[in-house]
Amino acid sequence: MATDSMEQVMAKAEVLIEALPYIQRFNRKIIVVKYGGSAMLDEELKKSVIQDVTLLKLVGFKPIIVHGGGKEISKWVGKVGMEAQFVNGLRVTDAATMEVAEMVLNKVNKSLVTMVQELGVQSIGISGKDGGLLKVRKKYSDGQDIGYVGEVTEVNPQILLDMLERDFLPIVCPTGLDENFETYNINADDAACAIAKAVEAEKLAFLTDIEGVLKDPSDKGTLISELTLSEARSLIGEGFIGGGMLPKLNNCIDAIEQGVSRVHILDGRIAHCLLLEIFTNRGIGTAIIKDEDTRFYKA
């Protein structure tokens, strides 16, 4: 065998060995993946995400996908001649918009199920309405009515746990019902966080359109690979975190306080970002951990 070929083979072996302790540590543990952003619009990125999650399943993880679809919903709202409205960054969802949103989300859901099954893993797509998975109440934005947007009040984790026990990969569409059985759209970050807490997930991973947590948002070189809860609170308190990262980081803090071991914020625009973050000694995003937890990444 040529020297170059042997070096390439050895490099691949080293990658597998590097992944071994992570596979051992998280074998048979639940990981919730919130899938959204640009990674849902680019077909190659979509394929890489589904390959990542399927691989996690095949090496012993128990993944659950919770997907968004905001950009796709906006596209279809425009196609049918409606105009999207936002209040404080949140979509105003009237009855007509809710109808479009539910159709789009269900279409996205079944396309992801198909992609997983094409890779040889059995998957089931469900919405938060099925079996009372996600119960909600009406959500307001600074006191303003934003329509059929729901805040999760209760999760029925047994549905998902039963699917995992039967070796299925669940894919969840973020809609839910209120006490009057009205349908509400749910922010996918919020749905993923609520589900991760309810199933006592070992990991919660957010696929986003940003590199991770940056101490200086204008300098990508300030990416923080690992944050404890105390450090995350300090960054928020000192005003380093703003915009869309603020609610996301608060969700991360809340998830860990409720029992999730690790939360990851990843750049979904990078192919195979999930595998790179979970299976390498230095991930490419930001991991948020408990104060007393051992730092897992190595410099």
N, C-alpha and C positions, 0 to 999 in steps of 0.2 A: 504494500500500500504506500502511495506517495506521502512524503512528509506533510504537505499541506492538508491532504485528506485526513491523515491521522490526527493532526492538530484540531481539525474541525470536529472530528468524532469525539476527541477528548473534551473539547469545549462543551459539546452537547451533554456529555456525561457529567461534567462539573455543574451544569445548570440543573440537571436532575437531582444530583446529590444536594445542591443548595436548597432545593425545594423539599427535601425529605423531612427535616424537622417540622416544617409548617404543615405538611400532610399528616404527620404523626400527631401533632398538637390538635389539629382541627378535624380529624377524622370523626365522622358521624355527628358532627356539630352542625347546627342550623346557621346558614348565612342568608340574610335578606339583601337583595340587590335592587336598589331603586334605579330604574333605567329610564333616561329621558334625554332631552337636549339634542344636540347635533347628531349624536350617535344613533338616533332614531331615524334621521333623514337620509344619511349617507348609507347606501346599500352595503358597501364594503365594511364600514364600521359596525353596521348592524350585524353582519355576518360574524365579525370578530367577537362581539359581545356574546352572541349566542354560543359560539364555539367555546369561549371562556367559561360560561356558566355550565355548559354541558360537560366540559372537562372536569370542573369542580365536582359535578355529580358523579362522574365515573371514577374519580379517585377517592370517593368516600364522603364528601361533603353532602349536606342536605340543603340545596339552594331553593329559595323562593324569589321569584321576580315580581316586583311591583312596578308597573310602567306608567309613564305619563303619556302625553300626546298633545300638549298645548299648542305647539307650532302647527301640527297637522290639523287641529281643530280650527285654528285661525285661518288656515288655508281654505278649509271647506266652508267656514262661515262666509268668507269672501266669495267663494264660488257660487253660493246660493243667493248672493246679492245682499247679505246682511253686513252690518258694520260692527266690528268688535269694539267694545267699550271697556275701559279699565278704571278702577278706583284704587288709588294707592298701590298700583302695580298688580292688583287682582282683577281677573276678568269678571265683568258683570254678566251673570248667566241667567237670562230670562227663560221663559218656557221654551221658546223657539230655539234658542242657543243650546239649551239643555238637550233638546231632541237631537240636534246635530252632533253635540259632544258625545252623547251616548252611542250614536251610530258609529262615529269615528273611532272611539275608544274600543268598541267591540270588534271593529274591523282590525285595528292594530293588534288586539289581544289574540285573535285567531291566527293572524299572520305569524306571530311569534311562536305560538303553539306548533304551527306547521314547520317552522324552521328548526325547532328543537327536535321534533319527531323525525325530520329528514336526517338528523345526525344519530338516530338510533336510540333516543331516550324518550320514554313515554311521558307526555305532558298533559296537563288539564288546565284550560283557561276558565277562570271564573271572575265574576264581578263581586264587589262588596255587598251587592244585594242578595246574592245566592246564599241561602241557609242563614241569613242574618249575620254574615261575616262582619260587615261594618255597619254599625248603627251611628247615626249622626244627629246633630241639631244644626239649626240654621246659623251660619257664621256671618258676623258683621265686620266691617272694616272701619275702625274708629267711629263706630256708631252708625255707619252708613249701610243701607241695605244693598247687597250685591247679588241678590237673587238666589238661585238654587246652588249655592256653594255651601258645603257642609263641613262641620267640625266633628271629628270622630269622638264619640262618647263611650263606645263599647266595641270590643272585638270578640268574636267567637273563634278562638284559636283551634278548637277541636277539629274543625273542617280541614284546616291546613295540616295539622298534625296527622290526621288520618290519611291524607294523600301522601305525605312523606313516608309514613309507615308502610304504605302499599307501593312504595318505590316510584311514585309519580313526581314530576317537577311542576309545582303549581305556578301559574302566571296570573297575577291579580290585576284586574281593571279597577281603577279608583273611583267607583261610584258607590253610593250607599243609600239607605232608607232612613227616614225619620220616624217618629212614633206614629205618624199618620200615614205612613207608607208612601210618602212623596219621595221621588228620586232626586238625589243631590250629587253634584260633582265634588270631588275631594282633591285638594292639592296632593300630588303624588308623594312629595316629601313627607307630608303629614301622615298619609296612609302607610307608607313604608315604616315610619318611626313607630306608629301605633301597633302595627303588625309585629315588628321586631321585638317590642316589649312584651306583647301578649304571648308569643311563642318562645320567649326567653332565648333569643338568638345569641349565638356567640359573636357574630359579626353583623354589622349593617354597613353596606357600601353604597354611597351616592355617586352615580355617574353624572357629571356635570359638564358645563362648557368653560370651566376654569381649571387652573393647574392644581389647586388645593388652597390651603390657607396661606396667604402672603402677609408678612408683617408690614410690608409697604406694597400696596396694590399696584403701584406703578413700576415695581422692580421684581421681575420674575425670579431673580437671584435670592430673594428673601423668603422663598418657599420653606415652610416649616414641616419637616418630615413627621414629627411626632409631638403631640401636645398632651399634657395631663389636663384633668378637669380644672385644676387651679390655674394653670397657665392659660387655658382657654377663657376662663372668666376674667382673668387679668387683662387679656388682650381686648375683650369687649369693654371692660370698665375703663380702660385707658384710651378708648376711642379708635383703636387700630382697625376694628371690624365694622363695616358698614354695608349699605346696599343689600343685594340679594344674599350675601354671605352671612349677614347677621341672623336672619331666621333659620338658615341652614345650620349654623354653628349652635344656636340655641336648641335646635332639634337634636343635634349630636349630644349635647350636654344632658338633655332630658332623657335620651335613650340610655346613656350610661348610668345615670342616677337610678333608672328603673331596671337595671340588671343586665343590659347588653354589655358584653365585655369590651369590644372594640368597635369604633366607628371610623370608616374611611371616606374621605372626600377625594374623588379621582377625576382626572380630566378624560372624559369619555371620547374626546376627539383623537386620543392616542390609541392606536390599535392594540388590543390585548392588554389594556391598562389594568384590568382586574387581576390577571395572572402576574403581571410585573409587580403589583403592589403586595399581593398576598404571598407569593412564593419566592421573593428575592430578599436578600439581606438589607437592601436599602430600597424602599418603595419609591414610587414616582409621584405619589400624592401626599396627603396628610392623614395620619392616623391619630385619633383621639382616644386616650386611655384613662383608666382610673389612676388616681394619685399614687396608690399603693402598688400598682401593677409594675412588673418588670419591663423595662424598655426592651423592645424586641429587635429593633433595627440596629444595625451596627454601622459605624462610620466607615 
